[in-house]
Amino acid sequence: MTSLNSENIQHAADSMDQNWVSITPSGSHVAWERTFDAIGDLVTIMDNNLKIIRANKAAYHILGVEPGTLIGQHCYRVFADRPAPCKDCPGITTMKHCRVSSAEIHHLKLAKTFLITTSPMADEKGEFTHIVHVAKDITEKLPLERQLNQAQKMGAIGNLAAGIAHDFNNMLTGISGYVELVLLKVGHDERITQNAVQVRAAIKRATDLVNQILTFSRQTKHEKKSIQVAPILRDALKLLRSSIPASIELRQSLDSTAHILGDPTQIHQIVMNLATNAYHAMQEEGGVLGVTLREIMMEGHERRPELTMLPPGPYLRLEVSDTGCGMDRETMGKIFEPYFTTKEIGKGTGLGLAVIHGIVSSHQGIIKVYSELGQGTSFHVYLPIIDRALDPVPRPELEAVVRGGSEQILYVEDEEIIAELAREVLSLYGYQVTVCHNGAQGLAHFRQDPDRYDLVITDLTMPAMNGLGLASAIKAMRPQSPIILCSGHSEIINRARAAAQGVDLYVQKPVDMMELARAVRGLLDSREGKAPSWRSGLNPDKKGRGYIDSLEKTALHPWCCSPEYQGCRQAK
């Protein structure tokens, strides 16, 4: 086959009609004709004007037209009902470059999508004479391909999330630990204490968000319970109000008292994400951000077409709307795809709405978006209402104040801020703490005097030697040494495997330093066969003792507070 240039394209086109005569089926071409008609895909042969001059039986059957009616029609009218060739028409590309070309074409009337492949057809002299046009119906395969692509993207998200979770949880450990240190040192200053408790609540939400992304990317189930949605939305909007500019008016109507089966943190995440996107859309011009929660009854015959997948019954409809710039249809079709974002580089990851879509689906609901350019955007989230009371929130028992001691602890952690924080907190409780910054260094210190250390705390992921390797080596030298393993996140470790490696206690980061101190005391006492003693061995400094004394007198336990959902509790 010869390659065409601009000078001989016209010559090739002019010779198409006369050359077609030479390949018209006759006696020797009967087998060819039968083969042509036996092909299940839609096949046509076109001239230089993209007019159909031959079509197989499948073409008439698939398009639902009478035999012979396709001859003389342009392919772009048959497949796209257009007056001119489609943009990026594969037939035009084949004409110009004498090569095979492909494109996906959606047939509006048939509601089908075809993969179009055009190929140059040569005569016995090897000259380009006609175009062979093959259309394969891929309508049913497209959803499967999208699901596969979605799964691959979710796998990428999972790998990304797992990679950053360790570092992110290390940061949260440092922030949380120093907040706890403040709580220990401020004594009776109620204002600072309450502010610090609010910071801890925010840290808890950040920790939950990391876990939500990990859970979503792995498509694992998340525990749900009966919850009332309106209070969660009110708390979320209180946080949001302080961050939106004065040029944006926040209107809310949250009168419903209905319950759903859901996760409070995920519901909080839904409204925060949608509301944040809404105010970003109005940042320059200002406008109105509306949040409405309504109870609706979904009747089978009254449902709009886009809601037909919802079973009939009662639903909560959360609407988050803005009067911002709006979106076109092409953008609306992509907003729930992972990594898609319309924001500037550095201002958006493209993960927010993808995560929200997954959360809503996991709650047996759907999310719909309505928008027009210049007319604003409205998101509707439908969640099924359950007919049962709120699950009782177990009242947290007031735990004994953390006890201290004078034992020797080897703390191995490659993050300096966490290592120094742990040294300060544990030293506050009287422990003698030696810090090492990698597993090999920690093992060298332990090997010098194995009987010196009463307990070892180690991070999992470290240079030179990881925490599991260090635990195994220590147990080989001194089996009775208690070991606590901390991990920001790892796909290769869990409590069962940690225990199999000789680890006595596995702690997920971000580490609550007060809980770590409590775990240290409990593990040491269990090895010594002691019953827990409430105040024995406590050795904080004067301010720390004052804070702990204030806890004993008021029985206020700030670590069990969750202000955004249940408020601070004071035990009586």
C-alpha positions in Angstrom: 0.0 0.0 0.0 1.3 3.4 -0.9 1.5 6.3 1.4 -0.5 9.4 0.3 0.6 13.0 0.3 -1.3 16.2 -0.4 -0.7 15.8 -4.2 -2.2 12.4 -4.7 -5.1 12.4 -2.2 -7.4 13.8 -4.8 -6.2 11.3 -7.4 -6.9 8.5 -5.0 -10.3 9.9 -4.2 -11.2 10.2 -7.9 -10.3 6.7 -8.6 -12.4 5.2 -5.8 -15.7 4.7 -7.6 -14.1 3.1 -10.7 -11.8 0.9 -8.6 -14.8 -0.3 -6.5 -16.1 -2.1 -9.6 -13.1 -4.4 -9.5 -14.0 -5.7 -6.1 -17.7 -6.0 -6.5 -18.7 -9.6 -5.7 -19.1 -11.8 -8.7 -18.8 -15.6 -9.1 -15.4 -15.8 -7.5 -16.3 -13.3 -4.8 -19.3 -15.1 -3.4 -17.3 -16.5 -0.5 -16.1 -13.0 0.2 -19.6 -11.6 0.3 -20.8 -14.4 2.6 -17.9 -13.7 4.9 -18.7 -9.9 4.8 -22.3 -10.5 5.8 -21.3 -13.1 8.5 -19.4 -10.5 10.5 -21.3 -9.6 13.7 -19.9 -6.1 13.9 -21.3 -3.2 11.8 -19.1 -3.0 8.7 -19.4 -0.5 5.8 -17.2 0.5 2.9 -17.1 4.2 2.1 -15.9 6.4 -0.8 -13.9 9.6 -0.6 -16.9 11.7 0.6 -17.5 9.3 3.5 -20.6 8.0 1.7 -21.5 4.4 2.3 -21.3 2.3 -0.8 -21.6 -1.1 0.8 -22.9 -2.4 4.2 -23.1 -5.9 5.7 -26.3 -7.4 7.2 -25.2 -6.6 10.7 -25.2 -2.8 9.8 -28.9 -2.9 8.9 -29.8 -5.1 11.9 -27.9 -3.0 14.5 -29.1 0.3 13.1 -32.7 -1.0 12.7 -33.1 0.1 9.1 -34.3 -1.6 5.9 -31.7 -3.3 3.7 -30.3 -1.0 1.1 -31.3 2.2 2.9 -27.7 2.9 4.1 -26.2 3.1 0.6 -25.4 6.7 -0.4 -25.7 8.1 3.1 -22.8 9.8 4.9 -21.4 8.0 7.9 -21.7 11.0 10.1 -25.4 11.3 9.5 -25.9 7.6 10.2 -23.8 7.5 13.4 -24.0 11.0 14.8 -26.9 12.7 12.9 -24.6 15.5 12.0 -24.5 17.7 8.8 -20.7 17.4 8.7 -17.9 15.0 9.8 -17.4 14.6 13.5 -14.5 16.2 15.3 -11.5 14.0 15.1 -13.3 11.8 12.6 -11.3 8.6 12.1 -12.3 8.4 8.4 -10.8 11.8 7.7 -7.6 10.8 9.5 -7.5 7.6 7.4 -8.0 9.7 4.2 -5.2 12.1 5.0 -2.6 9.8 6.4 -3.5 6.4 4.8 -3.5 4.6 8.1 -5.8 2.9 10.6 -7.6 5.2 12.9 -10.1 4.7 15.8 -12.5 6.8 17.9 -15.5 6.3 20.2 -18.9 7.5 18.8 -22.1 7.7 20.8 -25.3 7.1 18.8 -27.9 9.3 20.5 -31.0 7.6 18.9 -29.8 4.1 19.7 -28.3 5.1 23.1 -25.3 3.0 22.2 -21.6 3.7 22.1 -19.5 2.3 19.2 -15.8 1.9 18.8 -15.2 3.0 15.2 -12.1 1.8 13.3 -11.4 3.0 9.8 -8.8 1.3 7.6 -7.5 2.2 4.1 -8.5 -0.2 1.4 -6.2 -0.8 -1.6 -6.9 -2.2 -5.1 -4.8 -4.9 -6.9 -2.2 -2.2 -7.7 -1.8 -1.3 -4.0 -3.3 2.1 -4.3 -5.7 3.5 -1.7 -9.2 3.4 -3.1 -11.8 3.1 -0.3 -12.3 3.2 3.5 -13.4 0.2 5.5 -15.5 1.4 8.4 -16.0 -1.1 11.3 -18.3 -0.2 14.3 -18.2 -2.4 17.4 -20.9 -1.9 20.0 -19.1 -1.3 23.3 -22.0 0.0 25.3 -22.0 -2.9 27.8 -18.3 -3.0 28.1 -17.9 0.7 29.0 -19.2 0.4 32.6 -16.9 -2.6 33.2 -13.9 -0.7 31.9 -14.9 2.3 34.0 -15.1 0.0 37.1 -11.7 -1.4 36.3 -10.2 2.1 35.9 -11.9 3.1 39.1 -10.5 0.1 40.9 -7.0 0.9 39.5 -7.4 4.5 40.7 -8.6 3.4 44.1 -5.5 1.1 44.3 -3.3 4.1 43.5 -5.1 6.1 46.2 -4.6 3.2 48.6 -0.9 3.1 47.9 -0.6 6.9 48.2 -2.6 6.9 51.4 -0.6 4.1 53.0 2.6 5.9 52.0 1.6 9.2 53.7 -0.3 7.8 56.6 2.8 7.0 58.6 4.3 10.5 58.3 0.9 12.2 58.8 0.3 10.2 62.0 3.7 11.0 63.2 2.9 14.7 62.9 -0.4 14.2 64.7 1.4 12.3 67.5 3.7 15.3 68.0 0.8 17.8 68.0 -1.4 15.6 70.3 1.5 14.9 72.7 2.4 18.5 73.2 -1.2 19.4 73.8 -1.3 16.7 76.5 1.9 18.1 77.9 0.2 21.5 78.1 -2.8 20.0 79.9 -0.4 18.5 82.5 1.5 21.7 83.1 -1.2 24.4 83.1 -2.6 23.4 86.5 -6.0 24.9 87.2 -6.2 27.3 84.2 -9.7 26.3 82.9 -9.6 28.5 79.8 -6.3 26.9 78.5 -7.6 23.5 79.4 -10.8 23.9 77.4 -8.9 25.3 74.4 -6.5 22.4 74.5 -9.4 20.0 74.6 -10.8 21.6 71.5 -7.4 21.1 69.8 -7.5 17.4 70.8 -11.0 17.1 69.3 -9.6 18.5 66.0 -6.7 16.0 66.1 -9.2 13.2 66.7 -11.1 14.3 63.5 -7.8 14.4 61.5 -6.9 10.9 62.7 -10.4 9.7 61.7 -10.0 11.3 58.3 -6.8 9.4 57.6 -8.5 6.2 58.6 -11.5 7.1 56.4 -9.3 7.5 53.3 -7.5 4.2 54.0 -10.9 2.5 54.5 -12.4 4.0 51.4 -9.4 3.1 49.2 -9.6 -0.5 50.3 -13.4 -0.7 50.0 -13.6 -2.2 53.5 -16.7 -1.9 55.7 -16.8 0.8 58.4 -18.8 0.3 61.6 -22.0 2.2 61.6 -24.6 3.0 64.3 -27.9 4.8 64.7 -27.2 8.5 64.7 -29.0 11.8 64.5 -27.7 13.9 61.6 -28.8 17.4 62.4 -26.5 17.9 65.5 -23.5 16.7 63.5 -24.2 19.2 60.8 -24.6 22.1 63.3 -21.2 21.3 64.9 -19.6 21.1 61.4 -21.1 24.4 60.4 -19.9 26.1 63.6 -16.3 25.2 62.6 -16.9 26.3 59.0 -18.4 29.7 59.9 -15.1 31.0 61.4 -13.2 30.2 58.2 -15.5 31.6 55.5 -15.2 35.3 54.5 -17.8 37.9 55.6 -18.9 38.3 51.9 -20.5 34.8 52.0 -23.8 34.5 53.9 -24.3 31.1 55.5 -28.0 30.0 55.6 -29.0 26.8 57.3 -32.2 24.9 58.0 -31.6 21.7 60.0 -35.0 20.9 61.6 -35.0 17.2 61.2 -34.7 14.8 64.2 -34.5 11.7 62.0 -31.9 9.0 62.5 -29.8 7.1 60.0 -27.5 4.1 60.2 -24.1 5.8 59.7 -20.8 7.0 61.0 -20.6 10.4 62.6 -17.1 11.2 61.4 -18.1 10.4 57.8 -21.3 12.5 58.0 -19.1 15.4 59.4 -16.7 14.8 56.5 -19.5 15.0 53.9 -20.9 18.4 55.0 -17.4 19.9 55.5 -16.2 18.9 52.1 -19.3 20.0 50.2 -19.6 23.3 52.2 -15.9 24.0 51.7 -16.2 23.5 47.9 -19.2 25.8 47.9 -17.5 28.7 49.6 -14.4 28.2 47.4 -16.8 28.7 44.4 -17.9 32.1 45.8 -14.5 33.3 47.2 -14.1 36.1 44.7 -17.6 37.5 44.3 -19.3 36.4 47.6 -22.8 34.9 47.7 -25.0 32.6 49.7 -24.0 29.2 51.0 -27.1 27.2 51.9 -27.3 24.0 54.0 -30.7 22.3 54.3 -31.7 19.0 55.9 -35.2 17.7 55.1 -37.2 14.5 55.5 -38.8 13.3 52.3 -40.8 10.2 51.4 -39.6 8.5 48.2 -42.6 7.1 46.4 -42.1 4.7 43.5 -44.3 6.6 41.0 -43.1 10.1 42.0 -39.4 9.6 41.8 -37.4 11.6 39.3 -35.5 9.5 36.7 -32.2 10.1 38.4 -33.5 8.7 41.7 -35.0 5.5 40.5 -32.2 3.4 41.9 -33.4 4.4 45.4 -35.9 2.0 47.0 -39.2 3.6 48.1 -39.2 4.8 51.7 -38.3 7.7 53.9 -35.0 9.6 53.3 -33.0 12.5 54.6 -32.0 14.9 51.9 -29.0 17.1 52.7 -28.7 19.9 50.2 -25.6 22.1 50.1 -25.9 24.9 47.6 -24.0 28.0 46.5 -24.5 31.0 44.2 -21.1 30.8 42.7 -19.7 30.2 39.2 -21.4 26.9 38.5 -20.2 24.1 36.2 -20.8 22.9 32.7 -22.0 19.3 31.9 -18.6 18.1 31.0 -17.2 19.1 34.4 -20.2 17.7 36.2 -19.5 14.3 34.6 -16.0 14.2 36.0 -16.2 15.7 39.5 -16.6 12.3 41.3 -13.5 10.9 39.5 -10.4 10.5 41.7 -7.7 13.1 41.0 -10.1 15.3 39.0 -10.0 18.9 40.2 -10.8 22.4 38.7 -8.7 24.1 41.4 -5.2 25.5 40.8 -2.2 23.4 41.4 -1.5 23.1 45.1 -5.1 24.0 46.1 -6.9 20.7 45.5 -6.1 17.0 45.3 -9.1 15.8 43.3 -9.8 13.3 46.1 -12.5 15.1 48.1 -15.6 14.4 46.1 -14.4 10.9 45.1 -14.1 10.1 48.8 -17.5 11.7 49.5 -19.1 9.6 46.8 -17.7 6.4 48.3 -18.9 7.4 51.8 -22.5 8.2 50.6 -22.6 4.9 48.7 -21.5 3.0 51.8 -24.4 4.5 53.6 -26.8 3.1 51.0 -27.4 6.6 49.7 -26.8 8.6 46.5 -25.4 12.0 45.8 -26.5 14.1 42.9 -25.3 17.4 41.5 -27.2 20.2 39.7 -25.4 23.1 38.2 -25.2 25.6 35.3 -22.5 28.0 34.4 -23.1 31.3 36.2 -26.1 29.9 38.1 -24.4 28.2 41.1 -24.3 24.5 42.2 -26.4 22.3 44.4 -25.5 18.9 45.8 -28.2 16.6 47.1 -27.3 13.7 49.3 -30.0 11.1 50.0 -29.6 8.9 53.1 -32.2 6.3 54.2 -33.9 7.0 57.5 -34.1 4.2 60.0 -37.1 3.6 62.3 -35.3 3.1 65.6 -33.9 5.1 68.5 -30.4 6.5 68.8 -27.9 3.9 69.8 -26.9 4.6 73.4 -23.5 6.2 73.8 -21.7 4.3 76.5 -20.8 6.6 79.4 -17.0 6.6 79.6 -15.9 5.3 83.0 -13.6 7.7 84.8 -10.2 6.0 84.6 -7.6 6.0 87.3 -5.1 8.9 86.9 -2.0 7.7 85.1 0.6 6.3 87.5 4.3 6.7 87.0 7.4 4.9 88.2 11.2 4.9 88.3 11.9 2.1 85.7 14.4 2.3 82.9 12.8 2.6 79.4 14.5 2.3 76.0 12.6 4.4 73.5 13.5 3.9 69.8 12.0 6.3 67.3 13.4 7.9 64.2 11.2 11.0 64.4 13.1 13.3 66.8 10.1 15.4 67.8 8.2 12.3 68.9 11.2 10.8 70.6 11.8 14.0 72.6 8.1 14.4 73.4 8.0 10.8 74.8 11.1 11.4 76.8 9.6 14.5 78.4 6.2 13.0 79.1 7.5 9.7 80.5 10.2 11.6 82.5 7.4 13.7 84.0 6.1 10.4 85.4 9.5 9.5 86.9 10.8 7.1 84.3 14.4 7.0 83.2 14.3 7.3 79.4 17.0 6.5 76.9 16.3 7.6 73.3 17.7 6.0 70.2 16.9 7.1 66.6 17.0 3.8 64.7 16.7 0.1 65.3 20.4 -0.7 65.0 21.4 2.0 67.5 18.7 0.8 69.9 19.9 -2.8 69.6 23.5 -1.7 70.3 22.4 0.1 73.5 20.3 -2.9 74.6 23.1 -5.4 73.9 25.5 -3.4 76.1 23.4 -4.1 79.2 20.2 -6.1 78.6 19.3 -6.1 82.3 19.3 -2.3 82.4 16.1 -1.8 80.6 12.7 -2.7 82.2 10.8 -2.0 79.0 11.4 -1.2 75.3 9.1 1.1 73.1 9.9 1.0 69.4 8.6 2.5 66.2 7.9 0.1 63.3 9.3 1.9 60.3 12.9 3.1 60.9 16.2 3.1 59.0 18.9 0.5 59.5 16.6 -1.9 61.4 12.8 -1.8 61.7 10.8 -2.4 64.9 10.0 -6.0 64.2 13.6 -6.9 63.7 14.6 -5.0 66.9 11.8 -6.8 68.8 13.0 -10.2 67.6 16.6 -9.5 68.5 15.8 -8.2 72.0 13.5 -11.2 72.7 16.3 -13.5 71.6 18.7 -11.9 74.2 16.2 -11.4 77.0 12.8 -13.1 76.5 11.2 -11.5 79.5 11.7 -7.9 78.3 8.3 -6.3 77.6 8.1 -4.5 74.2 5.6 -2.0 72.9 5.5 -1.5 69.1 4.1 1.8 67.6 3.1 2.2 64.0 1.9 5.1 61.9 0.5 2.7 59.4 1.7 -0.4 57.6 0.2 -2.9 55.2 2.5 -5.6 56.6 1.7 -5.4 60.3 -1.2 -6.0 62.6 -1.6 -7.0 66.3 -1.6 -10.7 65.5 1.7 -10.5 63.6 3.2 -8.2 66.1 2.4 -10.7 68.9 4.0 -13.5 66.8 7.2 -11.5 66.6 7.3 -11.2 70.4 5.7 -7.8 70.8 3.7 -7.5 74.0 1.6 -4.5 73.0 0.8 -2.9 69.6 -0.2 0.8 69.5 -1.5 2.5 66.4 -0.2 6.1 65.8 -1.0 8.9 66.4 0.0 7.8 69.9 -1.9 9.3 72.9 1.0 10.0 75.3 -1.3 9.7 78.3 -2.6 6.3 77.1 1.0 5.3 76.4 2.0 6.2 79.9 -0.9 4.2 81.2 0.0 1.2 79.0 3.6 1.4 80.2 2.6 1.2 83.8 0.1 -1.6 83.1 2.6 -3.7 81.2 5.3 -3.3 83.9 2.8 -4.2 86.7 1.6 -7.2 84.8 5.2 -8.5 84.5 5.8 -7.9 88.2 2.6 -9.4 89.2 1.3 -6.2 90.9 -2.3 -5.1 91.2 -2.8 -1.6 89.8 -2.4 1.0 92.4 -4.1 4.3 91.6 -1.5 6.8 92.8 1.6 4.7 93.6 4.7 5.9 91.9 3.2 9.2 90.5 5.9 11.8 90.1 4.9 14.7 88.0 6.2 18.2 88.6 4.3 20.7 90.8 2.1 22.1 88.0 1.4 18.6 86.6 0.4 17.4 90.1 -1.9 20.4 90.4 -3.6 19.5 87.2 -4.0 15.8 88.2 -5.3 16.9 91.6 -7.9 19.1 89.9 -9.0 16.1 87.9 -9.5 14.1 91.1 -11.5 16.8 92.7 -13.8 17.6 89.7 -13.7 14.1 88.2 -13.4 15.9 84.8 -11.7 13.6 82.3 -10.8 15.7 79.2 -9.4 12.8 77.2 -12.8 11.2 76.7 -14.4 14.4 75.5 -15.7 14.7 72.0 -17.1 18.2 71.9 -18.3 18.0 68.3 -20.8 15.2 69.0 -21.4 14.6 72.6 -20.0 17.5 74.5 -17.6 17.4 77.5 -18.9 15.0 80.2 -18.5 15.5 83.9 -18.8 12.4 86.0 -20.8 12.8 89.1 
